[in-house]
Amino acid sequence: MPFNGRMFVRFASDTYIPTIPLSSFATTDRQYTMDNPVLRQVLLGCYDPSSPLRHLRGQRGILELIFARLMKAWEAHIDDNARGVMRLGGRRGASMQNIPGRVPQRLRFPEPWPQPMDPLSNRPCDFHVNMMPFVMGDITSLPTSCQRYHDIIVVCLAKNSSGEHGKVGYLTIHEGMVEAGMSQRRGGLHIEAGGGGGQSIKTEDFFWGQGRFEQNVLHGGIYMASTVDQSCAIYDVVIQDPASVVGELGNVEHLRSSLAKKDIPPLLLLATELVWMTDRTPHESLPLPVTTFRQYFRLVTSGVSHWYADHST
């Protein structure tokens, strides 16, 4: 059943179920449940007199069975044998084609683009280009303000084996101040391949960059980097059959507890580190501890099957 963030249970109107207080759950069980957005909604529905889930209030055994089966179903979509993210630095003595995936590759970021002052914040305005189409490898297809990132694009293309040179890629650049406690990009765990988006009808999958790793060779995929240490977290897994488990716009926040249960830690990107990932790799932008200027770069290769006109312009 495609995941849409909702669950409906039908009971006879005269069904009577005695209640057991929420406090009967162990502290760790309560925290584990409340940290998961889907399980939390189910549990809160038990205490909503207008929800059909109210009939499950106090039925700890039934709830535990539902939660266990949901977790097992979600975990089945997490492929931790496939490479979801690759570090791109080479080891001494290795050939240029060898991509070990464990050594960081650092970049030299260009100077920020001069921006006018924002009269409200008294700071320079953000420079922001999101999913801008251009011809990969052709610097003349980039506007002047973006040509300074061409050298980084060339590095990405040199790592890829799917013949991206000359094809249409999609460039994102975000430069600006990020307030303490905020993330510059999208927070919350997500992938770029979308899912059901809250609809119950079956739709074809859509992808950004796709990407796969075979025998030390990268095909397609997504490249990203930023200038701030530990401002992005990526999990080295691939979500299989995303249409059945992914929420709106690639939301997989409900899989966070499953990743923790499988003891899969996130990779926290270093400042100026370039990485490659698939469009089915869970990742998130992290809130920053202090107010910081951040430059962010992303290159999505040519495998884009859907376009979001509202934010990809």
C-alpha positions in Angstrom: 0.0 0.0 0.0 1.5 3.4 -1.0 2.5 5.5 2.0 0.5 8.7 2.3 1.0 9.7 5.9 -2.5 8.6 7.0 -4.1 5.5 8.4 -7.7 4.6 8.7 -9.3 1.9 10.8 -13.0 1.0 10.7 -14.8 -0.4 13.7 -18.4 -1.2 14.5 -20.2 1.7 16.2 -20.9 -0.4 19.3 -17.4 -1.7 19.7 -16.2 -1.3 23.3 -12.5 -1.4 24.2 -11.4 -0.8 27.8 -8.6 1.9 28.0 -5.1 1.7 29.4 -3.3 5.0 30.0 -0.4 6.0 27.8 1.8 5.9 30.9 1.6 2.1 30.7 4.1 2.1 27.9 7.7 2.0 28.9 9.5 5.4 28.8 11.7 4.2 25.9 8.7 2.9 24.0 6.9 6.2 24.4 9.9 8.2 23.2 10.5 5.8 20.3 6.8 6.1 19.2 6.6 9.9 19.7 9.8 10.5 17.7 8.3 8.8 14.6 5.8 11.2 12.8 3.6 8.4 11.5 3.4 6.3 14.8 2.9 9.6 16.7 -0.1 10.4 14.6 -1.6 6.9 15.2 -1.1 7.3 18.9 -2.5 10.8 19.0 -5.5 9.5 17.0 -6.2 7.1 19.9 -6.9 10.1 22.1 -9.0 12.0 19.5 -12.7 11.4 20.1 -13.4 12.2 16.5 -10.9 9.7 15.1 -11.7 6.1 14.3 -8.4 5.3 15.9 -10.0 6.2 19.3 -11.1 2.5 19.4 -7.5 1.5 19.8 -7.0 3.6 22.9 -5.6 1.4 25.7 -5.0 -1.6 23.4 -1.3 -1.8 24.0 -0.9 -5.2 22.5 -2.7 -4.3 19.3 -0.8 -1.0 19.0 2.5 -2.8 19.5 1.6 -5.3 16.8 0.6 -2.5 14.4 3.8 -0.6 15.1 6.0 -3.6 14.8 4.5 -4.5 11.4 4.9 -1.0 10.2 8.5 -0.9 11.2 9.2 -4.2 9.6 7.5 -3.1 6.3 9.5 0.1 6.3 12.8 -1.6 7.0 12.2 -3.9 4.0 12.6 -0.8 1.8 16.0 0.1 3.2 18.8 -1.5 1.2 22.0 -1.1 3.2 23.9 -3.4 0.8 23.7 -0.8 -2.0 25.9 2.3 -2.0 23.8 5.4 -1.4 26.6 7.9 -1.1 30.2 7.9 -2.2 33.1 10.0 -1.1 35.1 11.0 -4.1 38.7 11.3 -3.0 41.3 8.9 -4.3 43.9 6.9 -2.4 47.6 7.3 -3.1 48.7 5.0 -5.9 45.1 4.3 -7.1 44.1 4.8 -10.7 42.0 7.8 -11.7 39.0 5.5 -12.4 39.2 4.0 -8.9 36.5 5.5 -6.6 37.0 3.9 -3.2 34.2 5.9 -1.6 35.8 6.4 1.8 38.3 9.2 1.2 36.9 12.8 1.2 37.5 15.1 -1.8 37.8 18.7 -1.0 36.9 21.5 -3.4 37.9 25.1 -3.8 34.7 27.2 -3.7 34.6 30.4 -5.7 34.1 33.8 -4.1 30.4 34.6 -3.3 28.6 36.7 -5.8 28.1 40.3 -4.8 24.5 40.9 -3.7 22.5 44.1 -2.8 21.7 44.7 0.8 18.5 43.5 2.3 17.0 46.6 4.0 15.2 44.5 6.6 18.1 42.4 7.8 20.9 44.9 6.8 22.7 41.9 5.2 23.4 41.0 1.6 20.5 39.2 -0.1 20.9 35.5 -0.8 22.2 34.4 -4.2 19.9 31.4 -5.0 19.6 29.4 -8.2 17.6 26.2 -7.9 17.6 23.4 -10.5 18.6 25.7 -13.3 19.0 23.7 -16.6 22.2 24.0 -18.5 24.4 22.0 -20.9 27.0 20.1 -18.7 30.5 20.9 -19.8 29.5 24.1 -21.8 30.4 27.1 -19.7 28.6 29.4 -22.2 25.3 27.8 -21.2 25.7 29.2 -17.7 24.9 32.8 -16.8 27.9 34.9 -15.8 26.9 34.7 -12.1 27.1 30.9 -12.2 30.2 30.4 -14.5 32.4 30.6 -11.4 31.2 27.1 -10.4 32.2 25.6 -13.8 35.4 24.2 -12.4 33.4 22.2 -9.7 31.0 21.0 -12.4 34.0 19.7 -14.4 35.3 17.8 -11.4 31.8 16.1 -11.1 31.7 15.2 -14.8 35.2 13.7 -14.5 34.0 11.3 -11.8 31.0 10.1 -13.8 30.9 7.3 -16.3 27.4 7.7 -17.9 28.4 10.2 -20.6 26.8 13.3 -19.0 29.0 15.7 -20.9 26.9 17.6 -23.4 23.6 16.6 -21.7 21.2 18.9 -19.8 22.0 19.0 -16.1 20.5 21.0 -13.3 22.5 23.4 -11.1 21.6 24.6 -7.7 23.6 27.3 -6.0 22.7 28.9 -2.6 24.8 31.5 -1.0 23.7 33.4 2.1 23.7 33.8 5.9 22.0 31.1 7.9 20.6 32.0 11.3 21.6 29.9 14.3 19.2 27.0 14.8 18.1 27.1 11.2 19.0 25.0 8.2 19.8 26.7 4.8 18.2 23.9 2.7 15.4 21.5 3.3 15.3 20.0 6.8 13.9 16.6 7.7 14.9 13.3 6.2 14.0 13.0 2.5 15.1 11.6 -0.9 14.9 13.2 -4.3 12.8 10.4 -5.9 9.2 11.1 -5.0 6.5 8.8 -3.7 2.8 8.8 -3.3 2.5 12.4 -2.1 -0.7 11.7 -0.1 -2.6 10.2 -3.0 -4.1 6.8 -2.9 -3.9 6.2 -6.7 -0.8 4.5 -8.1 1.5 6.8 -10.0 4.7 6.2 -11.9 7.9 7.0 -10.0 9.7 10.3 -10.7 13.4 10.9 -10.3 16.1 13.5 -10.0 19.4 12.4 -11.4 18.7 8.7 -10.5 22.2 7.3 -10.1 23.8 3.9 -9.5 27.2 2.6 -8.5 28.7 -0.4 -10.2 32.2 -1.9 -9.9 33.8 1.4 -8.8 32.0 3.3 -11.6 29.4 6.0 -11.0 26.4 6.4 -13.3 24.3 9.6 -13.2 23.3 10.7 -9.7 23.6 13.9 -7.7 26.7 15.8 -6.5 26.7 18.2 -3.7 29.0 20.2 -1.4 28.9 23.2 1.0 31.3 25.4 2.8 30.1 24.6 6.3 31.2 21.6 8.3 28.5 19.1 9.4 25.7 21.0 7.8 24.4 18.1 5.8 23.7 14.4 6.8 23.5 11.6 4.3 22.7 7.9 5.0 24.6 5.3 3.0 21.5 3.3 1.9 19.2 3.2 -1.0 15.4 3.2 -0.6 13.9 0.5 -2.8 10.4 0.9 -4.4 10.1 4.5 -3.1 6.5 4.9 -4.4 5.4 2.5 -1.7 7.0 4.1 1.3 7.9 7.7 0.5 5.7 10.6 1.4 5.1 13.9 -0.3 8.1 15.4 -2.2 10.3 12.5 -1.1 9.6 12.7 2.7 11.1 9.8 4.6 11.2 11.2 8.1 9.2 8.2 9.3 12.2 6.0 8.3 14.6 7.7 10.7 13.8 5.3 13.5 14.2 2.3 11.2 17.7 3.6 10.2 18.5 3.9 13.9 17.2 0.4 14.6 19.4 -1.0 11.9 22.3 1.0 13.5 23.0 3.0 10.3 24.8 6.2 11.2 24.7 9.3 9.0 27.7 10.6 7.1 28.2 14.3 8.2 29.7 16.1 5.3 32.9 18.1 5.9 33.3 21.7 4.8 34.1 21.9 1.0 33.7 18.1 0.6 32.2 16.9 -2.6 30.0 13.7 -2.5 28.0 11.7 -5.0 24.6 10.1 -4.0 21.6 8.5 -5.7 18.2 10.1 -5.9 17.0 7.4 -3.4 19.5 8.2 -0.7 18.1 9.7 2.6 19.6 13.0 3.5 18.8 16.3 5.2 20.1 19.8 5.8 21.0 20.3 9.4 20.4 23.4 11.7 23.6 25.3 12.3 24.8 26.0 15.9 25.8 29.6 15.1 24.8 32.2 12.5 27.1 31.4 9.5 27.5 32.3 5.9 27.1 29.2 3.8 27.7 28.4 0.1 25.9 25.3 -1.2 26.4 23.5 -4.6 24.4 20.7 -6.2 24.5 19.2 -9.6 21.7 16.9 -10.7 22.6 14.9 -13.7 20.4 14.4 -16.8 17.9 11.8 -15.4 15.1 14.1 -14.3 11.6 12.9 -15.2 9.5 15.4 -13.3 9.8 19.2 -12.9 8.5 21.2 -10.0 7.7 24.6 -11.6 6.9 26.1 -8.2 10.3 25.8 -6.7 12.7 24.4 -9.4 13.2 27.8 -11.1 
